[in-house]
C-alpha cells in the first residue's frame, strides 16, 4: 500500500505521461473524422499566446505519429501521392472555444490539387481531441 501511495505521489509530482490523443483517431468510432474543410471561423494564433506550452506538447504528440495523418487522408481520399505533412498554424475557434491545428501535405505533382490538409480540433480548456477534418486543397 505504501508503495502504491509513493508511486502515485511521484507520478503526480513529476507528471504522468499522458496517453497519446492522436492514437485515438485509429480506434473505430472513438473520434469522428469528417471529409471537408473545417466549417467554422477561426482566428490564427501569432506570437506569444496563452496556448503556447500546451500547443507545443500537442504538436510533439502529433508529429511523433505523423503516419496517422497519412492514414486518415488515405482512408478517405483515393490517392497514391506521397504525403509529407507540415504544421501550418494553430487557431482558435472563438465561438466554440476550440483549438485547431492545421497540417498540410503538398502535392508533389500539382495539377488540380495543391495538396491535402488535416485539421485537428481540441476542446478547450482541457485540450481534449474531439474531431478531425481531412480535405483536398484545390489549386487556386
Buried (B, 14 or more C-beta within 10 A) or exposed (E): EEEEEEEEEEEEEEEEEEEBBBBBBBEEEEBEBBEEEBEEEBEEBEEEEEBEEBBEEBBEBBBEBBEBBBBBBBEBEEBEBEBEBEEBEBBBBEEBEBBBBBBBBBBEEEEEBBBBBBBBBBBBEEBEBBBBBBBBBEEE
